[in-house]
Amino acid sequence: MKKVIEKIVTNSGRPHMVGDGFRVFNYIPGAGIPQERISPFLLLDFNPEYDFGPSSHVRGVGVHPHKGFETVTIAYKGTVAHHDSTGSHGVINSGDVQWMTAGNGILHKEYHEEAFSKKGGPFEMVQLWVNLPKKDKSVAPHYQELTAAGMGKIELPDAAGVVNVIAGSFNGISGPAKTYSQVNLFDIKLNEGGTVSTSVSATHNTALLVVNGSVEVNGERVGEHNFVLFANEGEEIHLKANQNSVILLMSGEPLNEPIVSYGPFVMNTDEEISQAIVDFNMGKFGELAD
């Protein structure tokens, strides 16, 4: 049975700036989707292609804390760098992914890689926040740098395109990301007229974003930069590209746990949020120069 489309979001209001390096539209929770309905995903910010131009300083977001969840940054165009208080540092280019587990608390900063920031150029990215189960919110913070070359890769027949498996499994091919709950994350590139089909558990909360192009999703036309939320009915998803297209398909087993959030902290109770603020103020998230 085909997965039922519950909602198509044709826009998500006006873009807003995150720091001075990320010009984003917010689809989760900006599309009015309750957090429990899209669990384990907490946030989806999309920076569609934009040229910030050359800069005499490095564009980005300065040092800030996180606790209780994971940030997943997917680079489509441009170059993103990262530093955090565990000592991790990474640079990702087109097709790469940064997967940071904040766990028990971390400081980090993310920005355009220095050389890219100086020259400017097309910049396009997605950032997801993925909630951690209650039992894993106190895990030691850590970082996964997932390169384009290391993704699970499916070359589609008849030159239809390619699927890069970041997390989970797509038609039997697994991705490199290590996750704390069942999460699927697929970067799908279809050539004009190309098709692909897959199945996702009906119990998963499932959505997709058309990063570029235009596609038919289970027979319904979905335009560029549109976001699709599927109902928890059916399992089959069929995509056909009306033009060269890029699609981000995501699904996850809902955690079915309380969510209490306060800015960069996502926990299960108000008391845990209060403790997170105390821990941050006491310097327990480590140190990181701005």
RODO-2510 file (C-alpha; in nm, 4 decimals, decimal comma):
residues 290
     n   res          X          Y          Z
     1     m     0,0000     0,0000     0,0000
     2     k     0,1274     0,3487    -0,0880
     3     k     0,2126     0,5840     0,1949
     4     v    -0,0608     0,8430     0,2307
     5     i     0,0424     1,2079     0,1965
     6     e    -0,0922     1,3950     0,4976
     7     k     0,0340     1,7452     0,4280
     8     i     0,2335     1,9403     0,1685
     9     v     0,3951     2,2620     0,2851
    10     t     0,4490     2,4865    -0,0162
    11     n     0,6483     2,7450     0,1770
    12     s     0,7623     2,8068     0,5309
    13     g     0,7301     3,1817     0,5695
    14     r     1,0241     3,4154     0,5219
    15     p     1,3852     3,3065     0,5590
    16     h     1,5695     3,4123     0,8707
    17     m     1,9371     3,4372     0,9488
    18     v     2,1157     3,2020     1,1864
    19     g     2,4316     3,3931     1,2696
    20     d     2,5500     3,5638     0,9521
    21     g     2,6229     3,2478     0,7538
    22     f     2,2955     3,0566     0,7300
    23     r     1,9871     3,1970     0,5553
    24     v     1,7221     2,9384     0,6350
    25     f     1,3596     2,8448     0,5979
    26     n     1,2294     2,6435     0,8920
    27     y     1,0018     2,3463     0,8150
    28     i     1,0159     2,1688     1,1513
    29     p     0,8520     2,3023     1,3644
    30     g     0,7775     2,6038     1,1382
    31     a     0,5241     2,4137     0,9256
    32     g     0,2954     2,3807     1,2261
    33     i     0,3702     2,0124     1,2781
    34     p     0,3585     1,9095     1,6471
    35     q     0,6904     1,7713     1,7675
    36     e     0,5368     1,4430     1,8755
    37     r     0,3994     1,3994     1,5220
    38     i     0,7437     1,4152     1,3585
    39     s     0,9485     1,2547     1,6421
    40     p     1,2412     1,1868     1,6589
    41     f     1,3039     1,4939     1,4412
    42     l     1,2964     1,8237     1,6295
    43     l     1,4039     2,0797     1,3706
    44     l     1,4660     2,1119     0,9986
    45     d     1,6313     2,4291     0,8697
    46     f     1,6904     2,4583     0,4952
    47     n     1,9312     2,7074     0,3382
    48     p     1,8376     2,6975    -0,0320
    49     e     2,1111     2,7938    -0,2767
    50     y     2,2353     3,1431    -0,1948
    51     d     2,5604     3,3264    -0,2667
    52     f     2,6624     3,5274     0,0377
    53     g     2,9440     3,6861    -0,1649
    54     p     3,3067     3,7287    -0,0586
    55     s     3,3626     3,8226     0,3045
    56     s     3,6567     3,9727     0,4921
    57     h     3,5559     3,7662     0,7963
    58     v     3,4414     3,4072     0,8369
    59     r     3,0612     3,3830     0,8189
    60     g     2,8772     3,1489     1,0526
    61     v     2,7513     3,0967     1,4072
    62     g     2,9695     3,1556     1,7117
    63     v     3,0090     2,9355     2,0185
    64     h     2,6796     2,8042     2,1584
    65     p     2,5673     2,5062     2,3700
    66     h     2,3539     2,1994     2,2983
    67     k     2,2308     1,9164     2,5184
    68     g     2,0009     1,6153     2,4794
    69     f     1,9897     1,5691     2,1011
    70     e     2,1959     1,5472     1,7795
    71     t     2,2608     1,7997     1,5029
    72     v     2,2940     1,6700     1,1474
    73     t     2,4327     1,9098     0,8857
    74     i     2,4084     1,8068     0,5194
    75     a     2,6142     2,0069     0,2692
    76     y     2,4791     2,0321    -0,0848
    77     k     2,6872     2,3264    -0,2071
    78     g     2,9644     2,5182    -0,0354
    79     t     3,1833     2,4187     0,2562
    80     v     3,0965     2,4054     0,6279
    81     a     3,3450     2,3822     0,9155
    82     h     3,2868     2,2797     1,2777
    83     h     3,4712     2,3018     1,6111
    84     d     3,3466     2,1741     1,9470
    85     s     3,4517     2,1518     2,3098
    86     t     3,5492     1,7837     2,2829
    87     g     3,8329     1,8892     2,0518
    88     s     3,6608     1,7645     1,7370
    89     h     3,7031     1,9645     1,4192
    90     g     3,5796     1,8896     1,0710
    91     v     3,5196     2,0409     0,7302
    92     i     3,2472     1,9086     0,5010
    93     n     3,2013     1,9706     0,1305
    94     s     2,9188     1,8906    -0,1101
    95     g     2,7759     1,5478    -0,0314
    96     d     2,9331     1,5269     0,3148
    97     v     2,7511     1,5230     0,6496
    98     q     2,8413     1,6343     1,0029
    99     w     2,6606     1,4310     1,2691
   100     m     2,7183     1,5751     1,6157
   101     t     2,5789     1,4080     1,9270
   102     a     2,5430     1,6737     2,1964
   103     g     2,4459     1,4152     2,4585
   104     n     2,5306     1,5355     2,8078
   105     g     2,6338     1,8808     2,6881
   106     i     2,8687     2,0389     2,4364
   107     l     2,9794     2,3748     2,3044
   108     h     3,0289     2,4129     1,9311
   109     k     3,0517     2,6623     1,6491
   110     e     2,9827     2,6158     1,2799
   111     y     3,0746     2,8411     0,9961
   112     h     3,1695     2,8676     0,6309
   113     e     3,5161     2,7192     0,5804
   114     e     3,7643     3,0089     0,5777
   115     a     3,8722     2,9953     0,2115
   116     f     3,5116     2,9512     0,0942
   117     s     3,3948     3,2405     0,3122
   118     k     3,6586     3,4711     0,1615
   119     k     3,5688     3,3952    -0,2003
   120     g     3,1934     3,3321    -0,1639
   121     g     2,9938     3,1118    -0,3964
   122     p     2,6747     2,9042    -0,4020
   123     f     2,5863     2,7759    -0,0552
   124     e     2,3123     2,5198     0,0141
   125     m     2,2602     2,3074     0,3223
   126     v     2,0124     2,1377     0,5551
   127     q     2,0380     2,1048     0,9306
   128     l     1,8292     1,8541     1,1234
   129     w     1,7971     1,8141     1,4974
   130     v     1,7355     1,4523     1,5975
   131     n     1,6116     1,3837     1,9492
   132     l     1,7919     1,1353     2,1716
   133     p     1,5978     0,8743     2,3701
   134     k     1,5769     0,9477     2,7417
   135     k     1,8220     0,6670     2,8191
   136     d     2,0859     0,8234     2,5913
   137     k     2,0568     1,1936     2,6761
   138     s     2,3546     1,1678     2,9099
   139     v     2,5841     0,9938     2,6599
   140     a     2,9266     1,1537     2,6202
   141     p     2,9201     1,4065     2,3351
   142     h     3,0883     1,2961     2,0124
   143     y     3,1074     1,3663     1,6423
   144     q     3,0785     1,1688     1,3190
   145     e     3,2236     1,3077     0,9969
   146     l     3,0486     1,1255     0,7129
   147     t     3,2081     1,1794     0,3734
   148     a     3,0360     1,1525     0,0357
   149     a     3,2699     0,8679    -0,0557
   150     g     3,1688     0,6729     0,2543
   151     m     2,7925     0,6878     0,2046
   152     g     2,5927     0,3820     0,1139
   153     k     2,5386     0,4282    -0,2576
   154     i     2,2779     0,2933    -0,4970
   155     e     2,3204     0,3626    -0,8687
   156     l     1,9672     0,3439    -1,0061
   157     p     1,9002     0,1475    -1,3278
   158     d     1,8499     0,3201    -1,6638
   159     a     2,0650     0,6165    -1,5517
   160     a     1,7738     0,7317    -1,3323
   161     g     2,0046     0,8759    -1,0669
   162     v     2,1656     0,7803    -0,7375
   163     v     2,0636     0,7330    -0,3743
   164     n     2,3159     0,8216    -0,1038
   165     v     2,2248     0,6437     0,2184
   166     i     2,3317     0,8549     0,5166
   167     a     2,1558     0,6581     0,7925
   168     g     1,9394     0,3497     0,8102
   169     s     1,8773     0,1224     0,5144
   170     f     1,7427     0,1879     0,1649
   171     n     1,6422    -0,1217    -0,0326
   172     g     1,8987    -0,3288     0,1551
   173     i     2,1903    -0,0798     0,1422
   174     s     2,2939     0,0692     0,4778
   175     g     2,4381     0,4098     0,5589
   176     p     2,7430     0,4862     0,7772
   177     a     2,5763     0,6964     1,0491
   178     k     2,5470     0,5354     1,3911
   179     t     2,2154     0,6340     1,5510
   180     y     2,0500     0,5915     1,8913
   181     s     1,7056     0,5126     1,7523
   182     q     1,5737     0,3882     1,4210
   183     v     1,6396     0,6702     1,1746
   184     n     1,6531     0,6640     0,7953
   185     l     1,8087     0,9551     0,6067
   186     f     1,8440     0,9390     0,2287
   187     d     1,9916     1,1905    -0,0170
   188     i     1,8219     1,1086    -0,3482
   189     k     1,9326     1,2573    -0,6803
   190     l     1,7070     1,1823    -0,9778
   191     n     1,7631     1,2747    -1,3398
   192     e     1,4690     1,4047    -1,5412
   193     g     1,2219     1,1200    -1,5900
   194     g     1,4056     0,9028    -1,3361
   195     t     1,2101     0,6948    -1,0873
   196     v     1,2791     0,5143    -0,7630
   197     s     1,0633     0,3236    -0,5140
   198     t     1,1215     0,2156    -0,1570
   199     s     0,9277     0,1035     0,1499
   200     v     0,9253     0,2695     0,4909
   201     s     0,7576     0,1210     0,7957
   202     a     0,4059     0,2521     0,8561
   203     t     0,5033     0,3061     1,2197
   204     h     0,7755     0,5558     1,1233
   205     n     0,7132     0,9278     1,1088
   206     t     0,8176     1,0059     0,7519
   207     a     0,8756     1,3230     0,5507
   208     l     1,0670     1,4549     0,2526
   209     l     1,2007     1,7865     0,1272
   210     v     1,2412     1,8677    -0,2412
   211     v     1,5774     2,0436    -0,2240
   212     n     1,5893     2,1060    -0,5998
   213     g     1,3616     2,0337    -0,8927
   214     s     1,0103     1,8923    -0,9024
   215     v     0,8877     1,5372    -0,8416
   216     e     0,5808     1,3199    -0,8434
   217     v     0,5391     1,1673    -0,4958
   218     n     0,3030     0,8702    -0,5102
   219     g     0,1455     1,0380    -0,8118
   220     e     0,1106     1,3853    -0,6576
   221     r     0,3197     1,6718    -0,7947
   222     v     0,5499     1,8345    -0,5393
   223     g     0,7448     2,1452    -0,6351
   224     e     1,0872     2,2772    -0,5471
   225     h     1,1456     2,3574    -0,1786
   226     n     0,8187     2,1904    -0,0803
   227     f     0,7979     1,9695     0,2275
   228     v     0,5846     1,6552     0,2459
   229     l     0,4609     1,4926     0,5664
   230     f     0,3313     1,1370     0,5245
   231     a     0,0564     0,9845     0,7348
   232     n     0,1307     0,6674     0,9311
   233     e    -0,0573     0,4676     0,6702
   234     g     0,1005     0,2490     0,4058
   235     e     0,4669     0,1815     0,3386
   236     e     0,5463     0,2331    -0,0309
   237     i     0,6948     0,5583    -0,1630
   238     h     0,7366     0,6102    -0,5373
   239     l     0,9239     0,9116    -0,6750
   240     k     0,9435     1,0319    -1,0347
   241     a     1,1437     1,3390    -1,1333
   242     n     0,9816     1,5942    -1,3609
   243     q     1,3269     1,7518    -1,4005
   244     n     1,6689     1,6927    -1,2483
   245     s     1,5866     1,6829    -0,8769
   246     v     1,7360     1,6394    -0,5304
   247     i     1,5182     1,4965    -0,2527
   248     l     1,5909     1,4462     0,1170
   249     l     1,3808     1,1580     0,2517
   250     m     1,3725     1,0983     0,6268
   251     s     1,1912     0,8656     0,8619
   252     g     1,2209     0,7596     1,2216
   253     e     1,0590     0,5463     1,4874
   254     p     0,8791     0,7901     1,7219
   255     l     1,0281     0,7993     2,0703
   256     n     0,6929     0,8470     2,2478
   257     e     0,8603     1,0299     2,5346
   258     p     0,7918     1,3744     2,6836
   259     i     0,9702     1,6643     2,5118
   260     v     1,0657     1,9742     2,7100
   261     s     1,2824     2,2194     2,5216
   262     y     1,4484     2,5467     2,6110
   263     g     1,6484     2,6961     2,3255
   264     p     1,9470     2,4655     2,2663
   265     f     1,8465     2,2141     2,5374
   266     v     1,5970     1,9317     2,4752
   267     m     1,5148     1,7072     2,7695
   268     n     1,2164     1,5178     2,9146
   269     t     1,1268     1,7294     3,2203
   270     d     1,1414     2,0893     3,3410
   271     e     1,3777     1,9782     3,6171
   272     e     1,6220     1,8397     3,3607
   273     i     1,6130     2,1675     3,1693
   274     s     1,6893     2,3575     3,4896
   275     q     1,9821     2,1257     3,5572
   276     a     2,1095     2,1724     3,2001
   277     i     2,1155     2,5491     3,2525
   278     v     2,3016     2,5054     3,5838
   279     d     2,5548     2,2695     3,4220
   280     f     2,6140     2,5105     3,1347
   281     n     2,6635     2,8055     3,3688
   282     m     2,9072     2,5992     3,5776
   283     g     3,1199     2,5277     3,2702
   284     k     3,0438     2,1540     3,2566
   285     f     3,0052     2,1646     2,8770
   286     g     3,3779     2,2318     2,8408
   287     e     3,5568     2,5262     2,6823
   288     l     3,5749     2,6560     2,3270
   289     a     3,7263     2,9798     2,2007
   290     d     3,4953     3,2012     1,9948
***
